[in-house]
């Protein structure tokens, strides 16, 4: 009876449990609502606050531009140093997707098993150093001074706070959705809840460091029964009950302060409050027993190698895949590779509820796993092939740009032809065709065409220029050059089309108007010729060739006075026309 009375009093003394998860869900949903309102304001007003992108810190560190993203990052860092990692669990849009994925999976009775890796946990720190520290090391090695902090506007190339280019640093809708799918859902299924936060997020690495100095911590309030319910509900996989027993507070920087542990404590013995910062705890890690790691050292090294390969293959693939998506993809592929290896060695294997192998044989799910593995391998090899050719093409393109002698009569260089070969491989085999890559390929073909034309090899020049305007038709100069070669080869109908396209993309090109007018006159379209030749003269008043050609058109139309005026003006502007003008006017009389 006494024990029952004490338990009853303890239960009665426990405070009412709060549902922090519901409040946090509302807060995280508000993040997406604010983003939507921000986007709508930009669409309606045409100008809005620059996106609060944390990666814009790099523009501040590298160029000295104070951006809205930098200010936002500074505010979050200061808050984290004092209060802990509240932003990660209450304000991060990726964590919102991760927790949503975990909740949805729980509804279909799938509880992803969190993995424990020795090496993967260092990926966020390595990524953070690569993004923010390595550029500064390069600056120091190159003896470049630190840039002065300053503000900019859109007119200066990159606005600090107010911009009309809201989407300037954001991926397209397709890549955004893919990033959300991989970073928010796939990685949770593969690596466990908040897998992206633990194994991929470089900003999380920064906040982990800041959290070590924070006095705001999850603390024990009175005696703890060590029931472990706080640890069971922690989606960040912090051993809350052991930390509280060892230190009286949670020192693990993986704690995101989502407060679920406080809500879960049946006795109300856990609270958030001020305590000694974790940085002041000596030998803390050794005082908390940790679960064993899930991988052998060979598997750890294999996963590290896969992540490095993924960075080389997928980052910047097709000028689309961003760094964070590459990190998440690399982590997923790393664990998938380990599972493939285990499928060859183990009699039984499963991934969550997905039974891959049982009693030494592949199950139906295992055959699906094998098919998916084959497709992933094929995609990775194909992507590596494309990435190699794109990298080599861009490298050679830069060397060609530094030696533009090829455009002034020299034969096409070996580097130029090799660059064309690499880019053509990307065009032929790539799943997507980046616009910048097409522009560079067209530029190389255009340079080759000009060089060959200077050598008198007009047929070969026409072939290169035809490819240039096929790959990137929006280059008016290439269209014009193609028209010149076609006209010289006698393919005048095709030349007319090339000149028309040149004028479409560069309406103020006087030379294109003049050449088109000349060809139209030769084809008998005198009205069209008159229009384009007049336009050429309007664009360039001192244009002897256009005046001469228009004078000839007027002679053909019988407008002798107008023709005389134009022809005499042409002879005055360019003496080489004088003899032709005298003969034409004499014949007209």
Buried (B, 14 or more C-beta within 10 A) or exposed (E): EEEEEEEEEEEEEEEEEEEBBEEBBEBBEEBEEEEEEBBEBBEEEEEBBBBBBBBBBBBBBBBBBBBBBBBBBEEBBEBBBEBBBBBBBBBBBBBBBBBBBBEEBEEEEEEBEBBBBBBBBEBBBBBBEEBBEEEEEEBEEEEEEEEEEEEBEBEEEBBBBEBEEBEBBEBEEEBEEBBBBBBBBBBBBBBBBBBBBBBBBBBBBBBBBBBBBBBBBBBBBEEBEEBBBBBEBBBBBBBBBBBBBBBBBBBBBBBBBBBBBBBBBEBBBBBBEEBBBBBEBEEBEEBBEEEEBBBEEEBBEBBBEBBEBBBBBBBBBBEBBBBBBBBBBBBBBBBBBBBBEBBEEEEEBBBEEBBBBBEEEBBEBBEEBBEEBEEBBEEBEBBBBBBBBBEBBBEBBEEBEEEEEBBEEBBBBEBBBBBBBBBBBBBEEBEEEBEEBBBBBBBBBBBBBBBBBBEEBBEBBBBBBBBBBBBBBBBBBBBBBBBBBBBBBEBBEBBBBBBBBBBEBBEEBBBBBBBBBBBBBEEEBBEBBBBBBBBBBEBBEEBBBBBBBBBBBBBBBEBEEBBBBBBBBBBEBBEEBBEBBEEBBEEEE
